[in-house]
């Protein structure tokens, strides 16, 4: 593992109208164009991996039959894959939990999709989502093996690593066991506690003009809010301290 402070991957999430599993061909085409733009940006910046969430984040109702959606996504990703191969950027498909997407939820689904798209496509596995969807998180990592291109981490409560119930010694030990040498990307999303029981009185800050309405909506849709610099920095430090202890 390279470290816990930086990520060699760039994400191409499906927000708003971005959806490679959309029934509307025009919408799929626009979504493909967006993911291609991210791939090209990654190449221009010297990036190595683009992590792709194929369907709209937060969308849990399908627009077609299972075989239709699968086919739409395979065709769309093959189009993106052609570009990624030309510019030297690898694609990593990321499953999310069932409450955030109806399309890709487990590592075996992501591995099968990667196989159908192209030989150089892999997966990105997120421990927070795996804790909800996988029957055995450690075995999922082993099954992914050399196809594991990126790893995202947060604790079971989506707080910083070490602030929940996950066994980070076993998780990082398994990554070492399979020879994973990529990035470990921290993705905590602290809950917004409006009750008197809130233990973090300094957590929230006002939104500033650097946040787009789409970004703010994503944060709010995930049960969180704009974090204060002090609280965010503390969460990063706690994550690094926990992960480094087992690397």
ZAFIDO-187014 format. One record per atom (N, C-alpha, C, O): x, y, z. Coordinates in steps of 0.001 Angstrom, whole numbers, padded with zeros to 6 digits, always signed. Atoms other than C-alpha are relative to their C-alpha. Example, Ala and Ser with C-alpha at 12.3 -4.5 7.8 and 13.67 -1.06 7.14 Angstrom:
ZAFIDO-187014
+000890-001190+000000/+012300-004500+007800/+000900+001200+000000/+001936+001181+000665/-000820-001190-000060/+013670-001060+007140/-000770+001090+000730/-000261+002198+000899/
//
This chain:
ZAFIDO-187014
+000842-001190+000000/+000000+000000+000000/+000876+001238+000000/+001840+001328+000760/-000830-001185+000155/+001368+003372-001008/-000140+000971+001163/+000841+001615+001536/+000184-000950-001077/-000131+005418+001813/-001448+000289+000244/-002331-000282-000397/+001376-000312-000348/-003196+006915+003341/-000318+001472-000164/-001414+001903+000194/+000207-001443+000089/-002806+010604+002562/-000370+000460-001406/-000865+001575-001577/+000272-000414+001376/-003220+010649-001217/-000590-001165-000776/-000398-002328-000421/+000640+001010+000822/-005170+008804-003879/+000464+000151-001430/+000492+001257-001971/-000426-000034+001396/-003916+007875-007318/-001183-000114-000942/-001016-000140-002161/+001199+000171+000819/-007484+007521-008517/-000832+001270-000025/-000800+002076+000906/+000988-001066+000128/-010051+010017-009758/-001349-000665-000185/-001455-001638-000931/+001307+000634+000053/-013741+009219-009334/-000888+000644-001061/-000894+001860-001257/+001027-000467+000937/-016395+009471-011998/-001341-000522+000505/-001851-001533+000023/+001264+000421-000606/-019554+009228-009917/-001183+000416-000855/-001112+001359-001643/+001239-000350+000668/-023063+009262-011260/-000862+000888+000868/-001597+000393+001722/+000845-000940-000726/-024693+012392-009870/-001002+000616-000964/-000758+000671-002169/+000973-000694+000829/-027784+014159-011140/-000520-000885-001112/-001151-001913-000863/+000463+000732+001183/-028494+012954-014675/+001042-000977-000533/+000810-001634-001548/-001043+000907+000478/-025278+010968-015023/-000365-001432+000371/-000477-001761+001552/+000459+001358-000263/-026286+007335-015386/+000264-000871-001219/-000404-000730-002243/-000307+000903+001101/-024744+004661-017599/-001054-001093-000133/-001069-001824-001122/+001077+000989+000032/-027763+002464-016766/-001343+000637-000342/-002387+000030-000106/+001241-000706+000327/-030338+005018-017987/-000687-000632-001205/-000034-001140-002116/+000774+000526+001122/-033114+003902-020299/+000132+000881-001230/+000121+000384-002356/-000087-000980+001079/-032771+007061-022403/+001394-000048-000647/+002386+000240+000023/-001311+000072+000657/-029973+006584-024995/+000757+001326+000026/+001982+001342+000145/-000662-001308-000012/-029281+010324-025069/+000629+000268+001361/+001725+000822+001444/-000543-000174-001341/-028802+010373-021299/+001243-000866+000194/+002228-000435+000792/-001171+000868-000094/-026451+007407-021529/+001174+000600-000760/+002311+000565-000289/-001069-000596+000807/-024486+009153-024270/+000649+001174+000729/+001872+001317+000715/-000548-001124-000771/-024106+012290-022135/+000831-000506+001174/+001859+000081+001512/-000722+000571-001133/-022998+010134-019213/+001335-000582-000442/+002344-000427+000245/-001248+000531+000549/-020412+008352-021347/+000969+001144-000289/+002158+001047+000014/-000851-001156+000311/-019096+011723-022528/+000616+000573+001267/+001780+000975+001274/-000524-000524-001266/-018744+012854-018918/+001123-000888+000537/+002186-000393+000913/-001026+000905-000530/-016837+009735-017817/+001260+000079-000862/+002375+000042-000341/-001164-000161+000880/-014590+010085-020874/+000777+001273+000341/+002008+001282+000313/-000680-001252-000341/-013850+013673-019872/+000826-000161+001276/+001899+000427+001408/-000752+000262-001233/-012782+012447-016426/+001236-000838-000307/+002313-000583+000232/-001139+000829+000399/-010563+009780-018001/+001077+000862-000664/+002262+000717-000364/-000962-000868+000680/-008929+012389-020232/+000663+000947+000991/+001865+001198+000906/-000575-000877-001018/-008473+014739-017282/+001039-000747+000828/+002112-000218+001118/-000940+000800-000778/-006822+011953-015298/+001304-000204-000768/+002394-000087-000208/-001191+000200+000820/-004458+011240-018179/+000824+001286-000085/+002050+001253+000013/-000695-001287+000120/-003617+014936-018566/+000747+000360+001281/+001784+001022+001245/-000607-000317-001295/-002810+015165-014850/+001001-001058+000454/+001578-000951+001536/-000924+001062-000370/-000681+012015-014865/-000626-001038+000915/+000089-001794+001574/+000684+000972-000840/-003325+009958-013059/+000083-001406-000560/+000399-001602-001734/-000143+001397+000377/-003382+006188-013154/-001335-000741-000075/-001485-001676-000863/+001251+000756-000137/-006926+005104-012281/-001172+000968+000033/-001084+002038+000634/+001269-000694-000166/-010462+006389-012727/-000991-001008+000592/-001274-002044-000010/+000996+000843-000656/-012960+004855-010309/-001378+000399-000499/-001746+001573-000443/+001293-000273+000618/-016392+004560-011913/-001127-000640+000802/-001118-001845+001057/+001273+000481-000543/-019763+004260-010173/-000984+000082-001162/-001375+001186-001542/+000708-000033+001282/-021871+003237-013199/-001358+000691+000003/-001707+001365-000966/+001357-000549-000025/-025359+004320-012094/-000074+001186+000959/+000818+001387+001782/+000173-001198-000816/-026676+007484-010434/+000034-000331+001488/-000696-001206+001952/-000065+000185-001445/-025719+007678-006752/-001298+000504+000628/-001703+001644+000398/+001264-000347-000635/-028922+007687-004707/-001209-000518-000757/-002334-000408-000270/+001108+000532+000806/-031028+006074-007453/-000117-001497+000261/+000824-002243-000010/+000156+001408-000359/-032433+002721-006315/-001148-000683-000746/-001455-001847-000488/+001082+000583+000799/-035289+002177-008780/+000498-000178-001430/+000871+000805-002071/-000517+000237+001354/-034257+000533-012081/-000904+000575-001073/-002095+000793-000846/+000757-000531+001126/-035344+001884-015455/-000273-001058-001067/-000984-000791-002036/+000200+001064+000980/-035267-001418-017333/+000118-001356+000655/+000331-001457+001864/-000188+001352-000496/-035100-005166-016980/+001474-000202+000360/+002337+000500-000165/-001400+000197-000408/-031929-006522-015319/+000958-000192-001173/+002045+000384-001200/-000890+000246+001135/-030501-007784-018605/+000161+001239-000878/+001196+001412-001522/-000105-001237+000763/-031255-004443-020275/+001002+000946+000646/+001893+001471-000021/-000908-000906-000705/-029496-002381-017630/+001443-000485-000111/+002356+000302-000360/-001349+000561+000081/-026514-004719-017635/+000589+000262-001384/+001737+000689-001511/-000462-000211+001368/-026256-004504-021415/+000326+001449-000286/+001336+001745-000924/-000258-001432+000201/-026517-000713-021435/+001333+000402+000615/+002120+001126+000004/-001223-000392-000707/-023718-000397-018896/+001230-000613-000651/+002261+000049-000767/-001141+000637+000663/-021440-002899-020636/+000385+000769-001256/+001562+001057-001472/-000277-000743+001234/-021756-001057-023949/+000606+001371+000324/+001573+001793-000310/-000495-001330-000375/-021227+002329-022267/+001435-000058+000506/+002274+000759+000125/-001339+000100-000565/-018180+001194-020329/+001029-000444-001037/+002192-000050-000954/-000929+000374+001058/-016629-000433-023394/+000420+001228-000806/+001568+001331-001239/-000309-001245+000690/-016817+002950-025084/+001041+000791+000791/+002015+001288+000226/-000958-000697-000862/-015035+004549-022119/+001333-000742+000024/+002398-000124+000004/-001198+000832-000078/-012573+001653-021974/+000917+000208-001206/+002139+000221-001064/-000803-000249+001200/-011437+002270-025553/+000888+001226+000190/+002063+001216-000177/-000790-001203-000258/-010338+005764-024523/+001029-000244+001101/+002186+000157+000970/-000913+000220-001131/-008810+004649-021217/+001230-000796-000424/+002333-000538+000057/-001126+000774+000496/-006639+002121-023029/+000945+000862-000822/+002164+000715-000733/-000836-000849+000850/-005417+004729-025499/+000841+000976+000808/+001981+001272+000450/-000708-001031-000770/-004441+007239-022817/+000723-000569+001220/+001357+000181+001962/-000766+000622-001080/-003037+004739-020301/-000577+000184+001391/+000169+000278+002365/+000668-000119-001298/-005596+005095-017510/-000854-001249+000222/-001592-001660-000674/+000781+001202-000289/-007137+002044-015825/-001348+000374+000626/-001448+001343+001378/+001329-000181-000585/-010841+001818-014935/-000187-000958+001164/+000186-002128+001080/+000327+000822-001163/-011941+000541-011509/-001482+000201+000318/-001908+001319+000607/+001446-000078-000219/-015649-000248-011024/-000301-000160+001486/+000171-001097+002131/+000252-000020-001444/-016999+000546-007558/-001450-000336+000333/-002360+000366-000110/+001346+000272-000500/-020026-001130-005948/-000310+000852+001233/+000573+001127+002045/+000475-000727-001175/-022066+000860-003412/-001086-000826+000678/-001565-001810+000114/+001038+000754-000699/-024572-000329-000844/-001362+000204-000672/-001553+001136-001453/+001310+000040+000687/-028177-001052-001884/-000844+001244+000225/-001794+001489-000519/+000757-001214-000273/-029445+002194-000373/+000506+001186-000823/-000099+002258-000814/-000560-001060+000832/-027267+004242-002739/-000048-000318-001487/+000062+000584-002318/+000157+000374+001405/-027635+002281-005972/-000671-001360-000101/-000469-002233+000744/+000632+001293+000229/-029738-000540-007345/+000831-000867-000936/+000479-002022-001176/-000669+000692+001096/-027142-001564-009908/+001163-000891+000430/+001184-002072+000084/-001227+000733-000316/-023792-002659-008423/+000248+000107+001496/+000567+001182+002005/-000078-000035-001461/-023615-003654-004753/+001117-000859+000612/+001552-000596+001733/-000974+000934-000569/-021056-006475-004304/+001221-000153-000901/+001201+000208-002078/-001254+000167+000747/-017524-007340-005366/-000141-000977-001149/+000472-000779-002197/+000130+000987+001068/-018598-010371-007414/-000712+000599-001211/-000391+000269-002353/+000676-000696+001101/-020951-008200-009474/+000994+000893-000749/+001029+000912-001980/-000974-000918+000606/-018180-005652-010062/+001054-000766-000790/+001461-000322-001864/-000999+000801+000707/-015682-008359-011047/-000558-000549-001314/+000136-000571-002330/+000619+000516+001217/-018116-009867-013546/-000156+001107-001040/+000111+000894-002222/+000150-001124+000911/-018852-006463-015058/+001350+000392-000597/+001455+000644-001797/-001344-000340+000474/-015136-005683-015292/+000460-000996-001058/+001047-000608-002069/-000397+001049+000941/-014543-008998-017060/-000673+000184-001360/-000061-000049-002402/+000735-000172+001257/-017215-008222-019653/+000420+001261-000753/+000268+001342-001972/-000390-001258+000651/-015879-004724-020331/+001360-000122-000673/+001516+000293-001822/-001320+000101+000602/-012204-005512-020908/+001014-000602+000944/+000817-000574+002159/-000984+000718-000821/-009119-007380-019675/+000763+000873+000985/+001292+000363+001973/-000760-000887-000885/-007527-004320-018049/-000896+000808+000938/-000454+001800+001518/+000926-000671-000916/-010605-003260-016046/+000023-000731+001345/+000042-001961+001392/-000009+000584-001334/-010576-003808-012280/-001122+000542+000844/-002119+001043+000326/+001035-000451-000923/-012567-002918-009192/+000593+000896+001073/+001783+000833+001382/-000305-000785-001195/-012528-000409-006371/-000956-000470+001084/-002171-000451+000888/+000851+000480-001082/-013807-001778-003074/+000059+000956+001179/+001134+001381+001603/+000159-000966-001093/-015076+000475-000284/-000447-000756+001243/-001512-001374+001253/+000261+000791-001207/-014968-001021+003210/-001339+000353+000640/-002014-000524+001179/+001291-000394-000582/-017988+000991+004380/-001149-000720-000693/-002033-001260-000027/+001059+000677+000747/-020193-000421+001621/+000108-001518+000153/-000905-002208+000261/-000220+001443-000152/-018649-003891+001934/-000560-000504+001322/-001094-001611+001390/+000492+000395-001319/-019582-003986+005621/-001501-000265-000009/-002009-001017+000823/+001444+000190+000104/-023239-003819+004561/-000379-001119-000966/-001381-001803-000757/+000431+000857+001103/-023262-005984+001444/+000746-001330-000123/+000187-002292-000650/-000778+001221+000183/-020516-008613+001600/-000229-000978+001157/-000338-000568+002313/+000106+001006-001061/-020923-011885+003498/+001331-000170+000720/+001363-000577+001881/-001337+000109-000581/-017149-011853+004108/+000888+001040-000682/+001361+000820-001797/-000778-001087+000586/-015260-008609+003500/+001420-000423-000331/+001942-000077-001390/-001388+000404+000231/-011827-010181+003834/+000103-000948-001191/+001038-000851-001986/-000014+000910+001139/-012669-012954+001379/-000274+000745-001298/+000243+000375-002352/+000260-000814+001193/-014010-010354-001039/+001295+000614-000518/+001532+000640-001726/-001299-000529+000412/-010584-008720-001065/+000851-001093-000643/+001504-000869-001663/-000779+001108+000553/-008969-012098-001655/-000519-000384-001386/+000266-000656-002294/+000577+000356+001293/-011380-012858-004489/+000365+001016-001081/+000579+000656-002238/-000358-001049+000962/-010591-009538-006146/+001449-000140-000444/+001761+000019-001624/-001400+000254+000321/-006860-010231-005965/+000638+001109-000816/+000596+002277-000430/-000720-000971+000824/-004908-008520-008736/-000934+000959-000726/-000474+001936-001317/+000973-000911+000607/-008106-006909-010036/-000398+001132+000946/-001187+002001+000576/+000279-001072-000955/-008247-004713-006932/+000913+001176-000316/+002115+001124-000055/-000777-001161+000434/-007129-001315-008246/-000011+001143+001019/+000898+001973+001025/+000117-001120-000936/-008272+000995-005438/-000821-000462+001202/-001680-001334+001073/+000709+000339-001235/-009539+000778-001840/-000436+001280+000696/+000375+002182+000909/+000526-001127-000765/-011781+003266-000024/-000306-000466+001420/-000754-001594+001627/+000174+000400-001390/-012018+003265+003756/-000749+001054+000821/-000540+002258+000671/+000649-000743-001077/-014281+004568+006513/-000492-001078+000950/-000598-002240+000555/+000444+001026-000942/-015516+002816+009631/-001454-000374-000259/-002097+000207-001133/+001351+000515+000263/-018841+000969+009856/-001068+001077+000137/-002120+000992-000498/+000929-001115-000188/-020577+004178+011009/+000330+001180-000927/-000232+002266-000785/-000511-000970+000979/-018847+006108+008185/+000740+001161+000647/+000929+002215+000039/-000901-000949-000644/-016796+008007+010706/+001432-000346-000403/+001659-001240-001219/-001404+000263+000298/-013001+008113+010583/+000369-001423+000409/-000228-001993+001322/-000472+001341-000355/-011181+004791+010670/+000437-000029+001467/+001175+000840+001930/-000314+000112-001421/-010903+003635+014271/-001082+000548+000897/-000987+000406+002116/+001080-000568-000808/-014102+005379+015417/-001272-000838-000094/-002364-000373+000234/+001129+000918+000097/-016342+002393+014777/+000411-001394+000444/+001250-001545+001332/-000196+001371-000455/-016328-001395+015058/+000856-000853-000933/+001088-002025-000636/-000741+000811+000961/-014259-002512+012051/+001396-000349+000516/+002026+000428+001234/-001301+000512-000432/-011095-004567+012612/+001045+000383-001045/+001262-000350-002010/-000929-000514+000997/-008484-002535+010763/+001272-000819-000084/+001909-000845-001137/-001173+000876+000056/-005651-004894+011687/-000242-001143-000988/+000644-001484-001771/+000311+001110+000912/-007393-007735+009822/-000224+000499-001426/+000181-000156-002386/+000243-000543+001338/-008500-005543+006919/+001308+000323-000702/+001532-000117-001830/-001273-000370+000613/-005052-004086+006261/+000928-001200-000115/+001739-001287-001037/-000789+001233+000090/-003463-007446+007004/-000373-000809-001228/+000494-001400-001872/+000448+000724+001191/-005570-009010+004255/+000501+000675-001267/+000901-000002-002215/-000529-000713+001165/-004560-006282+001797/+001486-000308-000199/+001944-000458-001331/-001411+000385+000097/-000920-007067+002588/+000113-001432-000515/+000965-001739-001349/-000023+001418+000365/-001648-010782+002212/-000165-000202-001505/+000497-001061-002088/+000246+000184+001436/-002928-010391-001360/+000963+000827-000857/+000880+000813-002085/-000995-000765+000736/-000065-008085-002300/-000504+001310-000556/+000058+001835-001517/+000532-001283+000475/-002151-004957-002744/+001003+001111+000279/+001459+001270+001411/-000973-001083-000160/+000170-001993-003338/-000532+001335-000498/+000242+002245-000796/+000606-001250+000451/-002294+000710-004378/-000300+000941+001146/+000223+000788+002250/+000341-001025-000985/-003779+003645-002521/-001091-000485+000946/-001885-001363+000611/+001079+000178-000968/-005966+003569+000567/-000593+001390+000215/+000041+002267+000800/+000613-001326+000051/-008404+006468+000244/-001047+000161+001086/-002018-000594+001137/+000930-000230-001112/-010188+007837+003305/-001241+000723-000518/-001136+001760-001173/+001271-000594+000437/-013886+008595+002651/-001021-000005+001140/-002069-000643+001043/+000975-000096-001092/-015569+009391+005943/-001094+000995-000363/-000854+001959-001090/+001134-000919+000161/-019008+011063+005933/-000701+000062+001362/-001625-000711+001615/+000556-000043-001353/-019835+012078+009523/-001493+000319-000008/-001954+001128-000814/+001437-000292-000077/-023514+012060+010480/-000255+001389+000555/+000553+001929+001311/+000403-001304-000506/-025298+015320+011160/-000866-000214+001233/-002006-000667+001123/+000705+000220-001262/-026338+015207+014815/-000597+001327+000478/+000132+002239+000870/+000689-001227-000423/-028953+017859+015678/-000541-000106+001430/-001283+000767+001882/+000538+000212-001348/-029662+016482+019156/+000971+000517+001062/+002137+000777+000768/-000898-000406-001086/-028282+017555+022552/+001084-001030+000296/+002053-000727+000992/-000998+001044-000227/-026360+014245+022545/+001218+000134-000903/+002169-000634-000764/-001100-000176+000947/-024050+015507+019778/+001333+000157+000740/+001513+001116+001491/-001286-000107-000703/-020481+014819+021010/+000989+000939-000689/+002048+001235-000137/-000939-000813+000769/-018892+017040+018349/-000608+001382-000254/-001203+001627-001303/+000629-001321+000075/-019973+020620+018977/+000640+000895-001060/+000040+001877-001498/-000734-000831+000974/-017382+022001+016537/-000054-000576-001407/+000727-000173-002269/-000045+000767+001242/-018304+019717+013643/-000411+000791-001233/+000218+000668-002284/+000604-000584+001195/-020354+021892+011330/+000447+001443-000263/+000787+002196+000650/-000330-001353+000426/-019593+025033+009356/-001017+000426-001044/-001768-000398-001565/+000899-000502+001042/-021530+027241+006971/+000582-000308-001374/+001800-000311-001558/-000450+000256+001367/-021372+026420+003278/+000608+001267-000589/+000089+002364-000380/-000594-001174+000644/-019076+028713+001312/-000229-000076-001504/-000781-001052-002012/+000299-000117+001424/-019174+029793-002318/+000753-001009-000856/+000441-001159-002037/-000735+000990+000783/-016696+027093-003389/-000812-001270-000225/-000497-002055-001119/+000853+001175+000149/-019402+024438-002962/-001086+000260-001030/-001801+001259-000946/+001086-000115+000969/-021701+023918-005933/-001287-000536+000630/-001221-001309+001586/+001259+000556-000513/-025404+023216-005298/-000031-001519-000082/-000581-002171+000805/-000034+001454+000158/-024822+019671-006584/+000834-000651+001101/+000444-001681+001651/-000852+000532-001058/-021983+019090-004102/-000691+000087+001358/-000640-000855+002149/+000699-000172-001268/-024014+020474-001214/-001152-000999+000128/-001383-001545+001207/+001103+000957-000017/-026984+018281-002155/+000515-001403+000307/-000102-002144+001072/-000586+001317-000258/-024750+015201-002193/+000319-000166+001483/+000013-001199+002078/-000350+000055-001419/-023473+015991+001293/-001257-000158+000854/-001299-000988+001762/+001238+000047-000775/-026978+016579+002627/-000739-001316-000199/-001310-001856+000748/+000662+001271+000291/-028372+013469+000902/+000652-001168+000730/+000029-002213+000917/-000706+001047-000727/-025771+011429+002769/-000045+000227+001517/+000759-000333+002263/+000220-000170-001433/-026985+012652+006157/+001077+000781+000709/+001226+000670+001926/-001080-000761-000612/-024069+014985+006732/-000194+001483-000291/-001283+001906-000680/+000046-001435+000251/-023273+018679+006375/+001394+000498-000288/+002330-000296-000377/-001309-000586+000250/-020415+021057+005689/+000805-000026+001298/+000376+000519+002316/-000808+000163-001204/-017635+020232+008145/+000924+001192+000228/+001416+001803-000721/-000965-001039-000325/-015521+022783+009966/+001399-000516-000318/+001643-001722-000290/-001371+000393+000316/-011853+022774+009035/+000648-000733+001171/+001396-001692+000980/-000561+000628-001198/-010940+021874+012617/-000460-001451+000132/+000350-002337+000402/+000559+001343-000145/-013265+018832+012702/+000506-000907-001120/+000890-002049-000869/-000458+000787+001141/-012298+017646+009207/+001463-000418+000186/+001814-001578-000032/-001418+000298-000192/-008576+017874+009986/+000187-001064+001072/+001041-001941+000936/-000095+000989-001072/-009083+015892+013187/-000384-001395-000509/+000262-002382-000158/+000427+001290+000552/-010942+013125+011301/+001078-000590-000904/+001323-001796-000881/-001087+000472+000856/-008139+012912+008748/+001141-000538+000848/+001672-001614+000572/-001101+000424-000872/-005520+012693+011494/-000317-001315+000704/+000550-002182+000822/+000392+001244-000666/-007474+009981+013335/+000046-001177-000969/+000462-002277-000604/-000036+001063+001006/-007821+007979+010126/+001432-000437-000278/+001736-001629-000305/-001402+000315+000298/-004116+008201+009344/+000642-000744+001159/+001372-001714+000953/-000588+000651-001175/-003157+007259+012896/-000429-001461+000093/+000389-002338+000372/+000518+001370-000079/-005390+004170+012833/+000585-000878-001099/+001024-001999-000840/-000475+000808+001128/-004325+002995+009384/+001491-000258+000064/+001941-001373-000200/-001464+000173-000059/-000608+003573+009854/+000411-001013+001058/+001449-001662+000927/-000333+000950-001072/-000657+001471+013015/-000002-001442-000502/+000586-002326+000120/+000128+001380+000486/-001463-001580+010881/+000580-000176-001402/+000355-001210-002032/-000541+000102+001351/+000387-000885+007637/+001433-000529+000036/+002061-000684-001012/
//
